[in-house]
Amino acid sequence: MKRALLSVSDKSGIVDFGRELVRRGWEVVSTGGTAGALRGAGLPVTDVAEITGHPEMMDGRVKTLHPAVHAGILARRSTATDMEALVAQGYGPIDLVVVNLYPFRETVAHGGVGVAEAMGKVDIGGPTMIRAAAKSHPDVLVVVDPDDYDAVLGVLDGEGEDEPKTRRALAAKVFRHVSEYDGAVAEYLEGDSVGTGKGAAADGVDGDPDAPTWPARLSVELSKVDALRYGENPDQPAAFYRLGESVGIAALEQHHGKALSYNNILDLDGALLSLAPFALSPRPAVCIVKHTTPCGLAIDDSLRGAWDKALRCDPISAFGSVIAVNRPVDRETAQRISELFVECVVAPAFDDDAMAVLTGKKNIRLLTFPADTEAQALRPFGPGLAGAPESVRSAACFLSNHGRLPEARTLRSVYGGVLVQSPPTPPFYGIAEGNWEVVTTRSPDAREMDDLRFAWAAVYGVKSNAILLARDGATLGIGAGQMSRVDSSRIAVRKAADQELSLNGAALASDAFFPFRDGVDAAAASGVKAIVQPGGSIRDEEVIGAANEHGIAMVFTGRRLFRH
């Protein structure tokens, strides 16, 4: 009888898999909770203690570390002396090892986890068994991922054209799995495991005991999602890898259109980033992105209205754009979108009529946000979402966590290295301003304050130097990526003029402070009446004085929103 050893933390699919093994005549050996789950399903299970002749010790810390287990895994079936040694000791071979490890990274992900608790989640027996099985993969099948159960059953049934290749692939996955696991433990012990909390050896940065620290060595585990046709340009080979579990863009579900390109993925990232501040908005929001930065963003009482307002800002740049919205797409909005060449649309959902309209365009990519069981948690934060469909609340949950999920880091390659930082928190539209301070003689009135809230949320996704002009929940002009802030201001004003959009009474948001008063003077000349900016320049008093001269209300946020 063939023998399988099953001991898993992630028990998804394990009962069905165990049942299939038993049906094929295998003996199932198991431990602890896994054995309990299998017995609860009525399956015959042999305890590990029965084959080791030794009880579990120390609350289960020692249970599989025994020659009866490891000799059974490591014995070379083609080496007579190995098999004779098994018989001499009264041991039997183990032909299949199914193990996944204690959830260490999940335990420490949110920070503040003490050493004793963290070390309690460091698996010892599991890595030892799967490494042994991977070493013996020509004789022993090894599984660390529940997604591989069907492939293993296929091998047992003699299906598939290349069993040795499958065995090697499963063994390779083991060493990747163990490497990532060990890296997470090392990062915790060296400092901050996710860039947001405290690890065992954290001691602050630059004398600040509350600052997050980073490990001395950083391990990054990437899994290939797709090989892409090419990169930014046709002469650049490219692929898309995901970091950790399937979150972010890798979790979006595509319903129509060609495979995503390298540039599509970059623009989707920019669109999701730009829409994130409107995750909890009680009103529909539309963001139109071109080359990773918004060329139009608006909110309105209807999605069609938000689309029209967003497109009005810069319809020329919107050609070939990527669109992100926070409400299901209806037929009316779909018809408006279909009038323009669009690369991608990502939405909580598309109703049947909208799907019929948009799928008439062969090449448009249609994507939806993943379902999220935590969407209910948004109720206290987004009152306007309380009665919304599940798809809307799931999208809001996805967007509000954009870049901020456990283990999230932003990585950016430079020549010879990688820059790493913790992701930014979106300045959520409609959430209390916190540290905002009115610094001018005149305070913004209620309408101006709402325009400032919108403009500050909208400028978050614009490339620096960023200047954004807005009124009534819509962008009027956007200046992005310029070497000087005053040039960005001029571009924003010109963009508005090109579309014959009046700036009289508009609000202006700047992602960083004004280094000189010339930016304020230019804004005043265009009709701007309220400005929101971080503050912090050595010339703040000069800038405030210019605002007072022009009767402009100015608010300092105390937070910079650079995006390079």
C-alpha positions as CSV (number, residue, x, y, z in Angstrom):
1,M,0.0,0.0,0.0
2,K,1.3,3.5,-0.9
3,R,1.6,5.9,2.0
4,A,0.9,9.7,2.0
5,L,1.7,12.1,4.9
6,L,-0.7,15.0,5.1
7,S,-0.1,17.9,7.5
8,V,-1.4,21.3,6.4
9,S,-2.2,24.8,7.8
10,D,-4.3,25.7,4.8
11,K,-6.9,23.0,4.8
12,S,-8.7,24.1,1.7
13,G,-9.4,21.0,-0.5
14,I,-7.5,18.6,1.9
15,V,-10.6,16.5,2.7
16,D,-11.5,16.0,-0.9
17,F,-7.8,15.2,-1.7
18,G,-7.6,12.8,1.1
19,R,-10.8,11.1,0.0
20,E,-9.3,10.6,-3.5
21,L,-6.1,9.1,-2.0
22,V,-8.2,6.6,0.0
23,R,-10.3,5.7,-3.0
24,R,-7.1,4.9,-4.8
25,G,-6.0,2.5,-2.0
26,W,-3.5,4.8,-0.3
27,E,-2.8,4.8,3.5
28,V,-3.1,8.4,4.9
29,V,-0.8,9.4,7.7
30,S,-1.6,12.7,9.4
31,T,-1.1,14.9,12.4
32,G,-3.1,17.2,14.7
33,G,-5.8,19.4,13.1
34,T,-5.4,17.8,9.7
35,A,-6.0,14.3,11.1
36,G,-9.1,15.7,12.9
37,A,-10.4,17.2,9.7
38,L,-9.9,14.0,7.7
39,R,-11.5,11.8,10.5
40,G,-14.4,14.2,10.7
41,A,-15.1,13.4,7.1
42,G,-15.1,9.7,7.9
43,L,-11.7,8.9,6.3
44,P,-9.3,6.4,7.9
45,V,-6.2,8.1,9.2
46,T,-3.0,6.7,10.7
47,D,-1.5,9.0,13.4
48,V,2.2,9.9,12.9
49,A,2.8,8.6,16.4
50,E,1.8,5.1,15.2
51,I,4.6,5.0,12.7
52,T,7.2,6.7,14.9
53,G,6.3,4.8,18.0
54,H,6.8,8.2,19.8
55,P,4.1,10.6,21.1
56,E,3.9,14.2,20.1
57,M,5.8,16.4,22.6
58,M,5.8,20.0,23.8
59,D,2.4,21.0,22.5
60,G,3.2,19.5,19.1
61,R,6.5,21.2,18.6
62,V,8.1,17.8,18.1
63,K,6.0,15.2,16.2
64,T,7.5,14.5,12.7
65,L,11.2,14.9,13.5
66,H,11.9,11.2,13.7
67,P,13.8,8.7,11.5
68,A,10.7,6.8,10.8
69,V,9.4,9.8,8.9
70,H,12.5,11.1,7.3
71,A,14.0,7.7,6.4
72,G,10.7,6.8,4.8
73,I,10.9,10.0,2.7
74,L,14.7,10.0,1.9
75,A,15.1,6.3,1.1
76,R,16.2,5.8,-2.5
77,R,13.9,3.2,-4.0
78,S,16.6,2.2,-6.5
79,T,19.3,1.7,-3.9
80,A,19.0,-1.7,-2.3
81,T,20.9,-0.8,0.9
82,D,18.5,2.1,1.6
83,M,15.5,-0.2,1.3
84,E,17.2,-2.8,3.4
85,A,17.9,-0.2,6.1
86,L,14.2,0.7,6.2
87,V,13.2,-3.0,6.6
88,A,15.9,-3.5,9.3
89,Q,14.5,-0.6,11.4
90,G,10.9,-1.6,10.8
91,Y,10.1,1.6,8.8
92,G,8.1,1.9,5.6
93,P,8.5,4.3,2.7
94,I,6.5,7.5,2.4
95,D,5.5,8.2,-1.2
96,L,3.6,11.5,-1.0
97,V,4.1,14.5,1.3
98,V,1.5,17.2,1.5
99,V,2.5,20.0,3.8
100,N,2.0,23.8,3.9
101,L,3.6,25.8,6.6
102,Y,2.4,27.7,9.7
103,P,1.2,31.2,8.6
104,F,4.3,33.2,9.8
105,R,4.0,36.2,7.5
106,E,0.3,36.6,8.1
107,T,1.0,36.5,11.9
108,V,3.5,39.4,11.8
109,A,2.0,41.4,8.9
110,H,0.2,44.0,11.0
111,G,3.2,44.8,13.2
112,G,3.4,44.8,17.0
113,V,3.9,41.1,17.3
114,G,6.2,39.9,20.1
115,V,9.1,37.5,19.6
116,A,7.4,34.7,21.5
117,E,4.2,34.8,19.4
118,A,6.2,35.2,16.2
119,M,8.5,32.3,17.0
120,G,5.6,30.1,17.8
121,K,4.6,30.4,14.1
122,V,8.0,29.3,12.8
123,D,7.5,25.9,11.3
124,I,10.3,23.4,11.8
125,G,9.0,19.9,11.0
126,G,7.1,21.1,7.9
127,P,10.1,22.6,6.0
128,T,12.2,19.7,7.0
129,M,9.7,17.2,5.5
130,I,9.1,19.1,2.3
131,R,12.8,19.7,1.7
132,A,13.4,16.0,2.2
133,A,10.6,15.1,-0.2
134,A,11.8,17.6,-2.8
135,K,15.3,16.1,-2.6
136,S,13.7,12.7,-3.2
137,H,11.2,13.9,-5.9
138,P,11.9,11.1,-8.4
139,D,10.4,8.8,-5.8
140,V,8.3,11.1,-3.6
141,L,5.6,13.5,-4.8
142,V,5.5,16.7,-2.7
143,V,2.7,19.3,-2.6
144,V,2.8,22.7,-0.8
145,D,0.0,24.4,-2.8
146,P,-3.6,23.2,-2.8
147,D,-3.9,24.3,-6.4
148,D,-1.7,21.4,-7.3
149,Y,-3.9,18.6,-5.9
150,D,-5.5,17.9,-9.2
151,A,-2.1,17.7,-11.0
152,V,-0.9,15.2,-8.4
153,L,-4.0,13.0,-8.8
154,G,-3.3,13.1,-12.5
155,V,0.2,11.7,-11.9
156,L,-1.2,9.0,-9.7
157,D,-3.6,8.0,-12.4
158,G,-0.8,8.0,-15.1
159,E,-2.2,11.0,-16.9
160,G,0.0,13.7,-18.4
161,E,2.8,13.4,-20.9
162,D,5.8,14.2,-18.7
163,E,5.6,12.9,-15.1
164,P,9.3,13.7,-14.4
165,K,8.7,17.3,-15.4
166,T,5.7,17.5,-13.1
167,R,7.7,16.1,-10.2
168,R,10.5,18.6,-10.8
169,A,8.1,21.5,-10.9
170,L,6.5,20.4,-7.6
171,A,10.0,20.1,-6.0
172,A,11.0,23.5,-7.3
173,K,7.9,25.0,-5.8
174,V,9.0,23.6,-2.4
175,F,12.4,25.3,-2.5
176,R,10.7,28.6,-3.6
177,H,8.2,28.2,-0.8
178,V,10.8,27.5,1.9
179,S,13.0,30.4,0.7
180,E,10.1,32.9,0.9
181,Y,9.2,31.6,4.3
182,D,12.7,31.8,5.7
183,G,13.1,35.3,4.2
184,A,9.9,36.4,6.1
185,V,11.3,35.1,9.4
186,A,14.7,36.8,8.8
187,E,13.0,40.1,7.9
188,Y,11.1,40.0,11.1
189,L,14.1,39.3,13.2
190,E,16.2,42.0,11.5
191,G,13.5,44.6,11.8
192,D,10.3,45.6,10.2
193,S,8.8,42.8,8.1
194,V,6.4,45.0,6.0
195,G,7.6,48.5,6.4
196,T,4.8,49.6,8.6
197,G,5.1,47.8,12.0
198,K,7.8,46.7,14.4
199,G,9.9,43.6,14.2
200,A,12.1,42.0,16.9
201,A,15.2,44.0,16.2
202,A,13.6,47.4,15.3
203,D,15.3,50.4,16.8
204,G,13.9,53.3,14.8
205,V,15.4,55.5,12.0
206,D,17.4,58.6,12.5
207,G,16.8,58.6,16.2
208,D,13.0,58.3,15.9
209,P,11.9,55.3,17.9
210,D,8.5,55.2,16.2
211,A,9.8,55.2,12.7
212,P,9.5,51.9,10.8
213,T,12.8,50.1,10.0
214,W,13.8,47.9,7.2
215,P,15.6,44.6,7.2
216,A,19.3,44.4,6.3
217,R,18.4,42.0,3.5
218,L,15.1,42.0,1.6
219,S,13.7,38.9,-0.1
220,V,11.1,39.4,-2.8
221,E,9.1,36.4,-4.0
222,L,7.5,37.0,-7.4
223,S,5.2,34.7,-9.3
224,K,4.8,35.0,-13.1
225,V,1.3,35.9,-14.1
226,D,1.8,36.3,-17.9
227,A,4.5,36.6,-20.6
228,L,3.6,39.8,-22.4
229,R,3.9,40.5,-26.1
230,Y,6.5,43.1,-25.4
231,G,7.3,45.9,-23.0
232,E,7.0,49.6,-23.3
233,N,8.3,49.3,-26.9
234,P,8.2,46.4,-29.3
235,D,11.9,45.7,-29.0
236,Q,11.7,45.0,-25.3
237,P,10.7,41.5,-24.1
238,A,8.5,41.7,-21.0
239,A,6.5,39.7,-18.4
240,F,4.1,40.4,-15.6
241,Y,4.9,39.0,-12.1
242,R,2.8,39.3,-9.0
243,L,4.2,40.0,-5.5
244,G,2.8,37.6,-2.9
245,E,-0.8,36.5,-3.2
246,S,-3.0,37.5,-6.1
247,V,-3.8,41.1,-5.1
248,G,-4.0,44.4,-6.9
249,I,-4.0,44.3,-10.7
250,A,-3.3,40.6,-10.8
251,A,-6.7,40.1,-9.0
252,L,-8.7,42.0,-11.5
253,E,-11.0,39.8,-13.6
254,Q,-10.9,40.4,-17.4
255,H,-14.2,39.7,-19.3
256,H,-13.4,40.9,-22.8
257,G,-10.7,42.1,-25.1
258,K,-7.1,41.2,-25.9
259,A,-4.6,40.3,-23.2
260,L,-3.3,43.2,-21.2
261,S,-0.1,44.8,-22.5
262,Y,2.8,46.2,-20.5
263,N,1.6,49.7,-20.9
264,N,-2.0,48.7,-20.1
265,I,-0.9,47.4,-16.8
266,L,1.1,50.6,-16.0
267,D,-1.9,52.7,-16.9
268,L,-4.3,50.5,-14.9
269,D,-2.0,51.0,-11.9
270,G,-2.2,54.8,-12.4
271,A,-6.0,54.6,-12.8
272,L,-6.5,52.6,-9.7
273,L,-4.1,54.9,-7.8
274,S,-6.0,58.0,-9.0
275,L,-9.4,56.5,-8.2
276,A,-8.4,55.3,-4.7
277,P,-9.1,58.6,-3.0
278,F,-12.8,58.3,-4.2
279,A,-13.2,54.7,-2.9
280,L,-15.6,55.8,-0.3
281,S,-17.4,58.5,-2.2
282,P,-21.1,58.3,-2.0
283,R,-21.3,59.7,-5.6
284,P,-20.1,58.0,-8.8
285,A,-16.5,58.8,-9.8
286,V,-14.8,58.5,-13.2
287,C,-11.0,58.7,-13.7
288,I,-9.5,58.8,-17.2
289,V,-5.8,58.1,-17.3
290,K,-3.3,58.5,-20.1
291,H,0.4,57.5,-19.7
292,T,-0.2,56.7,-15.9
293,T,-1.5,60.2,-15.0
294,P,-5.1,61.5,-15.0
295,C,-6.3,63.7,-17.9
296,G,-9.8,63.9,-16.4
297,L,-11.5,63.1,-13.1
298,A,-14.9,63.9,-11.8
299,I,-17.8,63.0,-9.5
300,D,-21.5,63.5,-10.1
301,D,-24.9,62.2,-9.1
302,S,-24.8,59.7,-12.1
303,L,-22.0,57.8,-13.7
304,R,-22.9,59.3,-17.1
305,G,-22.6,62.7,-15.6
306,A,-19.2,62.0,-14.0
307,W,-18.0,60.6,-17.4
308,D,-19.1,63.7,-19.3
309,K,-17.4,66.0,-16.7
310,A,-14.2,64.0,-16.7
311,L,-14.0,63.8,-20.5
312,R,-14.7,67.5,-20.8
313,C,-11.4,68.3,-19.1
314,D,-9.1,66.9,-21.9
315,P,-11.0,64.9,-24.6
316,I,-7.9,64.9,-26.9
317,S,-5.6,63.2,-24.3
318,A,-8.4,60.7,-23.5
319,F,-8.0,59.0,-26.9
320,G,-6.4,55.6,-26.1
321,S,-6.9,56.0,-22.4
322,V,-7.6,53.6,-19.5
323,I,-10.7,54.3,-17.4
324,A,-11.5,53.4,-13.8
325,V,-14.9,54.0,-12.2
326,N,-16.4,53.3,-8.8
327,R,-19.9,52.3,-9.8
328,P,-21.3,49.6,-12.2
329,V,-21.4,50.7,-15.8
330,D,-24.9,51.2,-17.2
331,R,-26.0,51.3,-20.9
332,E,-26.0,55.1,-21.1
333,T,-22.5,55.4,-19.8
334,A,-21.3,52.5,-22.0
335,Q,-22.7,54.2,-25.1
336,R,-20.7,57.4,-24.2
337,I,-17.5,55.4,-23.6
338,S,-18.0,53.5,-26.9
339,E,-17.8,56.8,-28.8
340,L,-14.1,57.1,-27.9
341,F,-11.2,54.8,-28.5
342,V,-10.4,53.3,-25.1
343,E,-7.9,50.7,-24.1
344,C,-9.3,49.4,-20.8
345,V,-12.3,50.0,-18.5
346,V,-12.2,48.7,-14.9
347,A,-15.5,48.9,-12.9
348,P,-17.3,47.1,-10.1
349,A,-19.5,45.5,-12.7
350,F,-21.1,46.0,-16.1
351,D,-24.8,45.5,-16.5
352,D,-26.0,43.3,-19.4
353,D,-26.9,46.2,-21.6
354,A,-23.5,47.9,-21.0
355,M,-21.7,44.7,-21.7
356,A,-23.6,44.3,-25.0
357,V,-22.6,47.8,-26.1
358,L,-18.9,47.6,-25.1
359,T,-18.2,44.1,-26.3
360,G,-19.2,45.3,-29.7
361,K,-15.7,46.9,-29.7
362,K,-13.4,44.0,-30.3
363,N,-10.2,45.4,-28.7
364,I,-11.5,47.1,-25.6
365,R,-10.4,45.3,-22.4
366,L,-13.2,45.1,-19.7
367,L,-12.2,44.3,-16.2
368,T,-14.0,44.1,-12.8
369,F,-12.7,44.4,-9.3
370,P,-12.4,41.1,-7.3
371,A,-15.0,40.1,-4.8
372,D,-14.0,41.0,-1.2
373,T,-15.6,39.4,1.8
374,E,-14.4,42.3,4.0
375,A,-16.5,44.8,2.1
376,Q,-19.0,44.9,5.0
377,A,-16.3,46.6,7.1
378,L,-16.6,49.7,4.9
379,R,-20.1,50.5,6.3
380,P,-18.8,52.8,9.2
381,F,-16.5,54.6,6.8
382,G,-18.7,55.1,3.7
383,P,-22.3,55.8,4.8
384,G,-23.2,56.4,1.2
385,L,-22.2,52.8,0.4
386,A,-24.2,51.1,3.1
387,G,-27.0,50.1,0.8
388,A,-24.9,49.8,-2.3
389,P,-24.6,46.5,-4.2
390,E,-21.9,44.0,-3.1
391,S,-19.8,44.8,-6.2
392,V,-19.7,48.4,-5.3
393,R,-18.7,47.8,-1.7
394,S,-16.1,45.2,-2.9
395,A,-14.6,47.8,-5.3
396,A,-14.5,50.4,-2.5
397,C,-12.7,47.9,-0.3
398,F,-10.2,47.1,-3.0
399,L,-9.6,50.8,-3.8
400,S,-9.3,51.9,-0.2
401,N,-6.6,49.3,0.3
402,H,-4.8,50.2,-2.9
403,G,-1.1,49.5,-2.3
404,R,-1.7,49.2,1.5
405,L,-2.5,45.5,1.9
406,P,-0.3,43.4,4.3
407,E,3.2,42.8,2.8
408,A,2.7,45.6,0.4
409,R,5.8,47.6,-0.6
410,T,6.4,49.8,-3.6
411,L,9.5,48.6,-5.4
412,R,11.2,50.7,-8.1
413,S,14.3,49.7,-10.1
414,V,17.2,52.0,-10.6
415,Y,20.5,51.3,-12.3
416,G,22.2,48.8,-10.1
417,G,19.5,48.6,-7.4
418,V,15.9,48.8,-6.1
419,L,14.2,51.6,-4.1
420,V,11.7,50.3,-1.5
421,Q,9.1,52.3,0.4
422,S,5.8,51.8,2.2
423,P,2.9,52.7,0.0
424,P,1.1,56.1,0.4
425,T,-2.3,56.4,2.0
426,P,-4.8,58.0,-0.3
427,P,-6.3,61.4,0.9
428,F,-9.8,60.1,0.9
429,Y,-12.4,62.5,-0.5
430,G,-15.0,63.3,2.1
431,I,-13.0,62.1,5.1
432,A,-12.1,64.7,7.8
433,E,-9.2,67.0,6.9
434,G,-7.3,66.4,10.1
435,N,-4.3,68.7,10.0
436,W,-5.6,71.1,7.4
437,E,-5.0,74.8,8.4
438,V,-6.4,77.9,6.9
439,V,-3.4,80.3,6.6
440,T,-4.9,83.3,4.8
441,T,-7.0,86.2,6.0
442,R,-10.0,84.9,4.1
443,S,-11.3,81.4,4.8
444,P,-12.8,79.3,2.0
445,D,-16.6,79.2,2.0
446,A,-18.5,75.9,2.0
447,R,-18.5,75.6,-1.8
448,E,-14.8,76.4,-2.1
449,M,-14.0,74.0,0.7
450,D,-15.7,71.1,-1.1
451,D,-13.8,72.0,-4.3
452,L,-10.6,72.0,-2.3
453,R,-11.4,68.5,-0.9
454,F,-12.1,67.2,-4.4
455,A,-8.9,68.9,-5.9
456,W,-6.7,67.5,-3.1
457,A,-8.0,64.0,-3.6
458,A,-7.7,64.3,-7.4
459,V,-4.1,65.6,-7.4
460,Y,-3.0,62.5,-5.6
461,G,-2.6,60.5,-8.8
462,V,-1.0,63.2,-10.9
463,K,2.7,63.0,-11.7
464,S,4.9,65.7,-10.0
465,N,5.2,68.6,-10.4
466,A,1.4,68.5,-10.2
467,I,-1.1,71.3,-10.4
468,L,-4.8,70.6,-10.7
469,L,-7.7,73.0,-11.2
470,A,-11.2,72.0,-10.2
471,R,-14.7,73.2,-9.6
472,D,-18.0,71.5,-8.9
473,G,-16.5,68.0,-8.6
474,A,-14.6,68.0,-11.8
475,T,-11.1,68.7,-13.1
476,L,-10.8,71.7,-15.3
477,G,-7.1,71.6,-16.1
478,I,-4.2,69.4,-15.1
479,G,-0.5,70.2,-15.3
480,A,1.8,67.2,-14.7
481,G,5.4,66.1,-14.7
482,Q,7.0,69.4,-15.4
483,M,10.4,70.5,-14.1
484,S,9.0,73.7,-12.6
485,R,5.7,74.1,-10.7
486,V,4.9,77.4,-12.5
487,D,5.1,75.5,-15.8
488,S,2.6,72.9,-14.5
489,S,0.4,75.8,-13.5
490,R,0.6,77.3,-17.0
491,I,-0.2,74.0,-18.6
492,A,-3.2,73.4,-16.4
493,V,-4.5,76.9,-17.3
494,R,-3.9,76.3,-21.0
495,K,-5.7,72.9,-20.9
496,A,-8.8,74.6,-19.4
497,A,-8.6,77.4,-22.0
498,D,-8.4,74.8,-24.8
499,Q,-11.7,73.4,-23.8
500,E,-13.2,76.9,-23.1
501,L,-13.6,76.0,-19.4
502,S,-13.9,79.1,-17.2
503,L,-11.5,79.1,-14.2
504,N,-13.4,81.9,-12.4
505,G,-13.8,80.8,-8.8
506,A,-11.9,77.6,-9.4
507,A,-9.9,75.7,-6.7
508,L,-6.2,74.8,-7.2
509,A,-4.3,71.9,-5.7
510,S,-0.6,71.6,-5.7
511,D,1.1,68.3,-4.7
512,A,4.0,70.2,-3.0
513,F,4.6,73.7,-1.6
514,F,5.0,76.8,-3.8
515,P,8.7,77.7,-3.7
516,F,7.9,81.3,-4.9
517,R,4.8,83.5,-5.1
518,D,4.8,83.4,-8.9
519,G,2.6,80.3,-8.9
520,V,0.0,82.1,-6.8
521,D,0.1,85.2,-9.0
522,A,-0.4,83.0,-12.1
523,A,-3.3,81.2,-10.4
524,A,-5.0,84.5,-9.4
525,A,-4.6,85.9,-13.0
526,S,-6.6,82.8,-14.2
527,G,-9.5,83.3,-11.8
528,V,-8.5,80.8,-9.0
529,K,-10.1,81.7,-5.6
530,A,-8.9,78.9,-3.4
531,I,-5.7,76.9,-3.1
532,V,-4.8,73.8,-1.2
533,Q,-1.1,72.8,-0.8
534,P,1.2,71.2,1.7
535,G,3.0,74.3,2.9
536,G,6.5,74.0,4.3
537,S,8.5,76.4,2.1
538,I,11.0,78.8,3.5
539,R,9.0,81.4,1.6
540,D,5.6,80.4,3.0
541,E,5.0,83.9,4.3
542,E,5.7,85.4,0.9
543,V,3.3,82.9,-0.7
544,I,0.6,83.5,1.9
545,G,1.0,87.3,1.4
546,A,0.5,86.9,-2.3
547,A,-2.7,84.9,-1.6
548,N,-4.0,87.6,0.7
549,E,-3.2,90.3,-1.9
550,H,-5.4,88.5,-4.4
551,G,-8.2,87.6,-2.0
552,I,-7.4,83.9,-2.4
553,A,-8.3,81.5,0.5
554,M,-5.4,79.1,1.1
555,V,-5.3,75.9,3.1
556,F,-2.1,74.0,4.2
557,T,-2.5,70.2,4.5
558,G,0.9,69.5,6.1
559,R,1.3,66.5,3.7
560,R,3.2,66.3,0.4
561,L,1.8,64.1,-2.4
562,F,4.9,63.7,-4.7
563,R,4.5,61.0,-7.4
564,H,7.6,60.6,-9.6
